[in-house]
Amino acid sequence: MAANLQWAIGRVRVTRVEERIASVPWGGLVPDGAQHVDACRPWIDPFMSDDGAELELSVHSFIVETPEHVVVVDTCIGDTDEFSLPGDSGFGQRLATALPGGLDAVDIVVCTHLHFDHVGWNTVEVDGVRVPRFPNARYLATATEIDAERDEEDAASYARSIEPLAVAGVLDAVAMDHRVDQWLSLEPAPGHTPGHVVVRITDGDDVAIITGDFIHTPLQFAHPEASSRPDFDRDQATETRRRYVAELANTNTLVLGTHFGPPTAGYIKDDGAVSFS
Ligand SMILES: [Zn+2]
């Protein structure tokens, strides 16, 4: 298990806590990726298996500590193997240990979207009933995402990890440009799902984004047209990736990849060819 990585964006501290890393053949997640691998070396190497045949899909949470709030962005898969990727039973304890003040200290949980690998530790089973895992937190998801149609797996995940929040009265359906505080805001990044958002962190000139799943591997910065299999609307997802590459290339915006294995964060460069490091 990789040690927790940490970054400072001005006064905001971000900590990555890993649940697991899965090696996935390109064809299983980004089918058009394999043909671009060689052209993207060497900068893509840390994000692949040694032979380049598989991308390393990391599943992790980001703890974001602003001067006002303790926030967890996405809560991974959970202590379950009922979905297409099993979780890691030790993750809940690792996350609690990494949180200064433990689970009680969390004010806000942000769900970039509602796929099972982003909401699994939202709740915990107590006496046969699922209840919020973070007892003092409001949980934020976009209204668009909450209202979206769900397939069978998403519906099972919703019942397990979102519905109990609504029952407990701690689920807030927010706008896609919702602002959490002076340092933290959401912004629309649809395509992977209808209500998918990016999380933006700003303190003065220091800026970072947490990608969510508008991108699964940095290779897609160089080839935004290479869709991810689970993208709900591939054209819209491509447009979202293109927009972020155009906006962020050659800037000081730190990009924190929600599914990027260590080093997880980097900067987009465009010197005729796009790279990420
Ligand atoms: Zn995901």
Residues whose N, C-alpha, C, O or C-beta is under 5 A from the ligand:
A	BS01	ZN	D117 D213
